[in-house]
């Protein structure tokens, strides 16, 4: 579960996201992901979001040597589809990789 989350706006299309996680496994240390999230509206019906590792927060928030640095990169694509029977629909594509140490 989430132990600590920090969000810091970069601009209107990105923010830094620090997420510390407890994997709930006896003997495992907490894992910390430091990511930059960037999004772009590609069309009226399509939005893409990318999560990628960053070290931009390291000076402001030094890394804790007791926490394992984790790594992840994910790409999300949201596409609005035509409604069916008055119900909105969205297609979501996700590609990702993760290394929790």
DSSP file (Angstrom, degrees, kcal/mol; ACC not computed):
  #  RESIDUE AA STRUCTURE BP1 BP2  ACC     N-H-->O    O-->H-N    N-H-->O    O-->H-N    TCO  KAPPA ALPHA  PHI   PSI    X-CA   Y-CA   Z-CA
    1    1 A X              0   0    0      0, 0.0    21,-3.1     0, 0.0     2,-0.3   0.000 360.0 360.0 360.0 167.2    0.0    0.0    0.0
    2    2 A X  E     +A   21   0A   0     19,-0.2    19,-0.2     1,-0.2     3,-0.1  -0.515 360.0 171.2 -71.6 129.6    0.9    3.6   -0.3
    3    3 A X  E    S+     0   0A   0     17,-3.0     2,-0.3     1,-0.4    18,-0.2   0.742  70.8   3.4-103.5 -39.0    3.1    5.0    2.5
    4    4 A X  E     -A   20   0A   0     16,-1.4    16,-3.2     2,-0.0    -1,-0.4  -0.982  59.1-175.3-152.9 136.1    3.9    8.4    1.1
    5    5 A X  E     -A   19   0A   0     -2,-0.3     2,-0.4    14,-0.2    14,-0.2  -0.999   2.5-177.7-135.1 133.2    2.9   10.4   -2.0
    6    6 A X  E     -A   18   0A   0     12,-2.5    12,-2.7    -2,-0.4     2,-0.4  -0.999   3.7-170.5-129.9 131.8    4.1   13.7   -3.2
    7    7 A X  E     -A   17   0A   0     -2,-0.4     2,-0.4    10,-0.2    10,-0.2  -0.988   4.5-179.3-122.8 130.2    2.9   15.6   -6.3
    8    8 A X  E     -A   16   0A   0      8,-2.2     8,-3.1    -2,-0.4     2,-0.1  -0.966  25.5-128.6-133.7 117.0    4.7   18.7   -7.6
    9    9 A X  E     +A   15   0A   0     -2,-0.4     6,-0.3     6,-0.2     3,-0.1  -0.374  24.1 178.2 -65.0 135.4    3.4   20.6  -10.6
   10   10 A X  E     -     0   0A   0      4,-2.2     2,-0.2     1,-0.5     5,-0.2   0.803  65.4 -42.6 -98.6 -52.2    6.0   21.3  -13.3
   11   11 A X  E >  S-A   14   0A   0      3,-1.7     3,-1.1     0, 0.0    -1,-0.5  -0.851  77.8 -64.0-159.2-166.8    3.7   23.0  -15.9
   12   12 A X  T 3  S+     0   0    0      1,-0.2     3,-0.1    -2,-0.2    -3,-0.0   0.567 132.4  37.1 -71.3  -6.4    0.2   22.6  -17.4
   13   13 A X  T 3  S+     0   0    0      1,-0.1    26,-2.3    27,-0.0     2,-0.3   0.235 117.5  37.2-128.6  13.8    1.2   19.3  -19.0
   14   14 A X  E <   +AB  11  38A   0     -3,-1.1    -4,-2.2    24,-0.2    -3,-1.7  -0.996  48.4 179.0-161.1 157.5    3.4   17.6  -16.4
   15   15 A X  E     -AB   9  37A   0     22,-1.9    22,-3.2    -2,-0.3     2,-0.3  -0.983  31.0-113.0-153.6 157.9    4.1   16.9  -12.8
   16   16 A X  E     -AB   8  36A   0     -8,-3.1    -8,-2.2    -2,-0.3     2,-0.4  -0.743  29.6-165.2 -89.9 142.9    6.6   15.1  -10.6
   17   17 A X  E     -AB   7  35A   0     18,-3.1    18,-2.7    -2,-0.3     2,-0.5  -0.953   8.0-172.3-135.4 114.3    5.2   12.1   -8.6
   18   18 A X  E     -AB   6  34A   0    -12,-2.7   -12,-2.5    -2,-0.4     2,-0.4  -0.924  11.0-179.3-104.2 126.3    7.0   10.5   -5.7
   19   19 A X  E     -AB   5  33A   0     14,-2.7    14,-2.9    -2,-0.5     2,-0.5  -0.971  12.3-165.0-132.9 117.9    5.3    7.4   -4.5
   20   20 A X  E     -AB   4  32A   0    -16,-3.2   -17,-3.0    -2,-0.4   -16,-1.4  -0.890  17.5-165.8-102.4 130.4    6.6    5.3   -1.6
   21   21 A X  E     -AB   2  31A   0     10,-3.5    10,-2.5    -2,-0.5     2,-0.7  -0.917  23.1-147.1-124.1 141.5    5.1    1.8   -1.3
   22   22 A X        -     0   0    0    -21,-3.1     8,-0.1    -2,-0.4     7,-0.1  -0.938  11.6-160.6-100.0 114.2    4.9   -1.0    1.3
   23   23 A X        -     0   0    0     -2,-0.7    -1,-0.1     6,-0.3     3,-0.1   0.525  30.0-129.5 -76.4  -4.4    4.9   -4.2   -0.7
   24   24 A X        +     0   0    0      1,-0.2     2,-0.5     4,-0.1    -1,-0.1   0.827  63.6 133.5  60.4  34.4    3.5   -6.0    2.4
   25   25 A X    >   -     0   0    0      3,-0.1     3,-2.5     4,-0.1    -1,-0.2  -0.975  64.3-111.6-116.4 122.4    6.1   -8.8    2.2
   26   26 A X  T 3  S+     0   0    0     -2,-0.5     3,-0.1     1,-0.3     0, 0.0  -0.252 102.2  14.6 -54.1 129.4    7.8   -9.7    5.4
   27   27 A X  T 3  S+     0   0    0      1,-0.3     2,-0.3     0, 0.0    -1,-0.3   0.244  97.3 121.4  89.5 -12.9   11.5   -8.6    5.4
   28   28 A X    <   -     0   0    0     -3,-2.5    -1,-0.3     1,-0.0    -4,-0.1  -0.663  57.0-135.0 -85.5 138.1   11.0   -6.3    2.3
   29   29 A X        -     0   0    0     -2,-0.3    -6,-0.3     1,-0.1    38,-0.1  -0.426  36.9 -83.2 -79.8 163.5   11.9   -2.6    2.6
   30   30 A X        -     0   0    0     36,-0.3    38,-2.5    -8,-0.1     2,-0.4  -0.317  42.7-135.9 -62.9 152.0    9.7    0.1    1.2
   31   31 A X  E     -Bc  21  68A   0    -10,-2.5   -10,-3.5    36,-0.2     2,-0.5  -0.881  13.4-155.8-110.7 144.7   10.0    0.8   -2.5
   32   32 A X  E     -Bc  20  69A   0     36,-2.4    38,-2.7    -2,-0.4     2,-0.5  -0.980   4.8-165.5-128.1 125.5   10.1    4.4   -3.9
   33   33 A X  E     -B   19   0A   0    -14,-2.9   -14,-2.7    -2,-0.5     2,-0.5  -0.906   1.1-169.2-103.9 131.5    9.2    5.5   -7.4
   34   34 A X  E     +B   18   0A   0     -2,-0.5    20,-2.1    36,-0.5     2,-0.3  -0.960  24.4 164.2-120.7 110.2   10.2    9.0   -8.5
   35   35 A X  E     -BD  17  53A   0    -18,-2.7   -18,-3.1    -2,-0.5     2,-0.5  -0.862  37.7-139.7-128.7 157.4    8.5    9.8  -11.8
   36   36 A X  E     -BD  16  52A   0     16,-2.9    16,-2.1    -2,-0.3     2,-0.5  -0.971  22.5-153.3-109.9 134.5    7.7   12.6  -14.1
   37   37 A X  E     -BD  15  51A   0    -22,-3.2   -22,-1.9    -2,-0.5     2,-0.4  -0.937  15.2-179.8-111.6 125.3    4.2   12.4  -15.6
   38   38 A X  E     -BD  14  50A   0     12,-2.4    12,-2.9    -2,-0.5     2,-0.3  -0.983   2.0-174.7-127.6 135.8    3.7   14.1  -19.0
   39   39 A X  E     - D   0  49A   0    -26,-2.3     2,-0.3    -2,-0.4    10,-0.2  -0.941   6.8-173.8-132.7 155.7    0.4   14.2  -20.9
   40   40 A X  E     - D   0  48A   0      8,-2.4     8,-2.6    -2,-0.3     2,-0.9  -0.987  24.7-134.2-147.9 133.8   -0.7   15.4  -24.3
   41   41 A X  E     - D   0  47A   0     -2,-0.3     6,-0.2     6,-0.2     3,-0.1  -0.805  23.4-176.8 -86.8 110.1   -4.1   15.7  -25.9
   42   42 A X  E     -     0   0A   0      4,-1.4     2,-0.3    -2,-0.9     5,-0.2   0.778  64.2 -15.7 -82.6 -27.2   -3.4   14.3  -29.4
   43   43 A X  E >  S- D   0  46A   0      3,-1.6     3,-0.8    -3,-0.1    -1,-0.1  -0.922  83.7 -78.9-159.1-179.4   -6.9   14.9  -30.7
   44   44 A X  T 3  S+     0   0    0     -2,-0.3     3,-0.0     1,-0.2    -2,-0.0   0.782 131.9  31.5 -60.2 -25.7  -10.4   15.7  -29.5
   45   45 A X  T 3  S+     0   0    0      1,-0.1    35,-2.9    34,-0.1     2,-0.4   0.340 110.4  71.0-116.0   5.2  -10.8   12.0  -28.7
   46   46 A X  E <   +DE  43  79A   0     -3,-0.8    -3,-1.6    33,-0.2    -4,-1.4  -0.984  46.1 176.0-135.8 133.3   -7.3   10.9  -27.7
   47   47 A X  E     -DE  41  78A   0     31,-2.5    31,-3.2    -2,-0.4     2,-0.4  -0.995  11.1-160.9-130.2 135.4   -5.1   11.6  -24.7
   48   48 A X  E     -DE  40  77A   0     -8,-2.6    -8,-2.4    -2,-0.4     2,-0.4  -0.944   5.4-172.0-118.5 142.5   -1.7   10.1  -24.0
   49   49 A X  E     -DE  39  76A   0     27,-2.6    27,-3.2    -2,-0.4     2,-0.4  -0.999   2.6-166.1-133.9 132.1    0.1   10.0  -20.6
   50   50 A X  E     -DE  38  75A   0    -12,-2.9   -12,-2.4    -2,-0.4     2,-0.5  -0.979   5.3-163.6-123.2 130.8    3.7    8.8  -20.0
   51   51 A X  E     +DE  37  74A   0     23,-2.9    23,-1.9    -2,-0.4     2,-0.3  -0.957  22.2 168.3-108.4 126.1    5.2    8.0  -16.6
   52   52 A X  E     -D   36   0A   0    -16,-2.1   -16,-2.9    -2,-0.5    21,-0.2  -0.987  38.1 -95.4-141.1 148.5    9.0    7.9  -16.6
   53   53 A X  E     +D   35   0A   0     19,-0.3     2,-0.3    -2,-0.3   -18,-0.3  -0.221  44.1 179.8 -58.4 148.8   11.8    7.8  -14.0
   54   54 A X        -     0   0    0    -20,-2.1     3,-0.1     1,-0.0   -20,-0.1  -0.991  34.0-161.0-148.4 153.2   13.3   11.1  -12.9
   55   55 A X    >   +     0   0    0     -2,-0.3     3,-1.6     1,-0.1     4,-0.4   0.182  65.4 110.0-112.0  13.0   16.0   12.3  -10.5
   56   56 A X  T 3  S+     0   0    0      1,-0.3     4,-0.4     2,-0.1     3,-0.3   0.720  77.0  50.5 -63.5 -22.5   14.7   15.9  -10.5
   57   57 A X  T 3> S+     0   0    0      1,-0.2     4,-3.4    -3,-0.1    -1,-0.3   0.500  82.7  95.2 -91.9  -4.0   13.4   15.6   -6.9
   58   58 A X  T <4 S+     0   0    0     -3,-1.6    -1,-0.2     1,-0.2     5,-0.2   0.838  86.2  44.4 -61.4 -36.5   16.7   14.3   -5.5
   59   59 A X  T  4 S+     0   0    0     -4,-0.4     3,-0.4    -3,-0.3    -1,-0.2   0.927 119.9  40.6 -73.6 -43.8   18.1   17.7   -4.4
   60   60 A X  T  4 S+     0   0    0     -4,-0.4     2,-0.4     1,-0.3    -2,-0.2   0.880 132.4  24.4 -70.8 -39.3   14.8   18.8   -2.9
   61   61 A X  S  < S-     0   0    0     -4,-3.4    -1,-0.3     3,-0.0    -2,-0.1  -0.812  88.0-146.7-128.9  88.7   13.9   15.5   -1.3
   62   62 A X        -     0   0    0     -2,-0.4     2,-0.1    -3,-0.4    -3,-0.1  -0.172  27.6-100.2 -57.3 148.1   17.1   13.4   -0.8
   63   63 A X        -     0   0    0     -5,-0.2     2,-0.6     1,-0.1    -1,-0.1  -0.431  30.0-126.5 -70.0 142.6   16.9    9.7   -1.2
   64   64 A X    >   -     0   0    0      1,-0.1     3,-2.0    -2,-0.1    -1,-0.1  -0.806   8.6-145.7 -89.9 122.2   16.6    7.6    2.0
   65   65 A X  T 3  S+     0   0    0     -2,-0.6    -1,-0.1     1,-0.3     4,-0.1   0.646  98.5  60.6 -65.5 -12.1   19.2    4.9    2.1
   66   66 A X  T 3  S+     0   0    0      2,-0.1     2,-0.4   -37,-0.0   -36,-0.3   0.459  93.8  77.0 -91.4  -1.4   16.7    2.6    3.9
   67   67 A X  S <  S-     0   0    0     -3,-2.0     2,-0.5   -38,-0.1   -36,-0.2  -0.907  82.2-126.4-111.2 136.1   14.3    2.8    1.0
   68   68 A X  E     -c   31   0A   0    -38,-2.5   -36,-2.4    -2,-0.4     2,-0.5  -0.690  23.1-127.4 -82.8 126.5   14.8    0.7   -2.2
   69   69 A X  E     -c   32   0A   0     -2,-0.5     2,-0.2   -38,-0.2   -36,-0.2  -0.630  29.6-164.6 -74.4 121.5   14.7    2.8   -5.4
   70   70 A X        -     0   0    0    -38,-2.7   -36,-0.5    -2,-0.5     2,-0.4  -0.625   3.7-147.4-102.7 165.8   12.2    1.3   -7.8
   71   71 A X  E     + F   0  99A   0     28,-2.7    28,-3.2    -2,-0.2     2,-0.3  -0.992  20.5 162.3-137.9 141.1   11.9    2.0  -11.5
   72   72 A X  E     - F   0  98A   0     -2,-0.4     2,-0.4    26,-0.2   -19,-0.3  -0.989  17.0-170.5-156.1 149.7    8.9    2.1  -13.8
   73   73 A X  E     + F   0  97A   0     24,-2.3    24,-2.1    -2,-0.3     2,-0.4  -0.968  17.6 172.5-139.6 125.0    7.9    3.4  -17.2
   74   74 A X  E     -EF  51  96A   0    -23,-1.9   -23,-2.9    -2,-0.4     2,-0.4  -0.981  17.6-159.5-135.3 149.6    4.3    3.3  -18.4
   75   75 A X  E     -EF  50  95A   0     20,-2.8    20,-2.2    -2,-0.4     2,-0.4  -0.995  11.4-170.2-128.5 123.6    2.5    4.7  -21.4
   76   76 A X  E     -EF  49  94A   0    -27,-3.2   -27,-2.6    -2,-0.4     2,-0.5  -0.935   5.2-169.2-116.9 136.7   -1.3    5.1  -21.3
   77   77 A X  E     -EF  48  93A   0     16,-2.4    16,-2.3    -2,-0.4     2,-0.5  -0.986   4.4-167.1-126.4 122.4   -3.5    6.0  -24.3
   78   78 A X  E     -EF  47  92A   0    -31,-3.2   -31,-2.5    -2,-0.5     2,-0.5  -0.923   5.8-176.0-109.3 128.7   -7.1    7.0  -23.7
   79   79 A X  E     -EF  46  91A   0     12,-2.6    12,-3.0    -2,-0.5     2,-0.3  -0.975  22.0-133.5-129.9 121.1   -9.4    7.1  -26.7
   80   80 A X  E     - F   0  90A   0    -35,-2.9     2,-0.3    -2,-0.5    10,-0.2  -0.528  26.1-162.3 -70.1 131.7  -13.0    8.2  -26.5
   81   81 A X  E     - F   0  89A   0      8,-2.3     8,-0.7    -2,-0.3     3,-0.1  -0.729  31.2 -82.0-110.2 162.1  -15.4    5.8  -28.3
   82   82 A X  E     -     0   0A   0     -2,-0.3    -1,-0.1     6,-0.1     5,-0.1  -0.319  53.9-103.1 -60.8 145.3  -18.9    6.4  -29.5
   83   83 A X  E     -     0   0A   0      5,-0.1     2,-0.5     3,-0.1     5,-0.2  -0.329  28.2-149.6 -64.9 151.5  -21.6    6.0  -26.9
   84   84 A X  E >  S- F   0  87A   0      3,-1.9     3,-1.5     1,-0.1    -1,-0.0  -0.981  78.9 -14.6-125.3 117.6  -23.6    2.8  -26.9
   85   85 A X  T 3  S-     0   0    0     -2,-0.5    -1,-0.1     1,-0.3     3,-0.1   0.839 129.4 -54.7  60.5  33.1  -27.1    3.1  -25.6
   86   86 A X  T 3  S+     0   0    0      1,-0.2     2,-0.6     0, 0.0    -1,-0.3   0.525 110.4 124.9  80.0   5.2  -26.3    6.4  -24.1
   87   87 A X  E <   -F   84   0A   0     -3,-1.5    -3,-1.9    -5,-0.1    -1,-0.2  -0.878  60.1-128.7-103.0 121.7  -23.3    5.0  -22.1
   88   88 A X  E     -     0   0A   0     -2,-0.6     2,-0.3    -5,-0.2    -6,-0.1  -0.334  26.6-162.5 -64.9 148.4  -19.9    6.7  -22.7
   89   89 A X  E     -F   81   0A   0     -8,-0.7    -8,-2.3     2,-0.0     2,-0.4  -0.969  11.0-169.8-134.1 150.3  -17.0    4.4  -23.6
   90   90 A X  E     -F   80   0A   0     -2,-0.3     2,-0.5   -10,-0.2   -10,-0.2  -0.997  14.3-145.1-139.1 133.8  -13.3    4.7  -23.5
   91   91 A X  E     -F   79   0A   0    -12,-3.0   -12,-2.6    -2,-0.4     2,-0.4  -0.845  19.7-164.6 -94.4 133.6  -10.6    2.5  -24.9
   92   92 A X  E     -F   78   0A   0     -2,-0.5     2,-0.4   -14,-0.2   -14,-0.2  -0.981   8.3-170.8-123.5 128.3   -7.4    2.3  -22.8
   93   93 A X  E     -F   77   0A   0    -16,-2.3   -16,-2.4    -2,-0.4     2,-0.4  -0.962   8.8-173.0-114.5 135.4   -4.1    0.9  -24.0
   94   94 A X  E     +F   76   0A   0     -2,-0.4     2,-0.4   -18,-0.2   -18,-0.2  -0.994  11.2 176.8-132.2 131.4   -1.3    0.4  -21.5
   95   95 A X  E     +F   75   0A   0    -20,-2.2   -20,-2.8    -2,-0.4     2,-0.3  -1.000  23.6 150.4-128.4 131.4    2.3   -0.5  -22.0
   96   96 A X  E     -F   74   0A   0     -2,-0.4     2,-0.3   -22,-0.2   -22,-0.2  -0.987  31.1-160.4-156.4 164.7    4.7   -0.7  -19.1
   97   97 A X  E     -F   73   0A   0    -24,-2.1   -24,-2.3    -2,-0.3     2,-0.3  -0.983  15.1-171.9-145.3 151.2    7.7   -2.1  -17.3
   98   98 A X  E     -F   72   0A   0     -2,-0.3     2,-0.4   -26,-0.2   -26,-0.2  -0.998  15.6-169.1-146.6 144.8    8.6   -2.1  -13.7
   99   99 A X  E     -F   71   0A   0    -28,-3.2   -28,-2.7    -2,-0.3    -2,-0.0  -0.931   3.8-178.8-134.0 109.0   11.6   -3.0  -11.6
  100  100 A X              0   0    0     -2,-0.4   -30,-0.1   -30,-0.2   -32,-0.1   0.244 360.0 360.0 -95.1  13.7   10.9   -3.1   -7.8
  101  101 A X              0   0    0    -30,-0.1   -32,-0.1   -70,-0.0   -31,-0.1   0.468 360.0 360.0  79.7 360.0   14.5   -4.0   -6.9
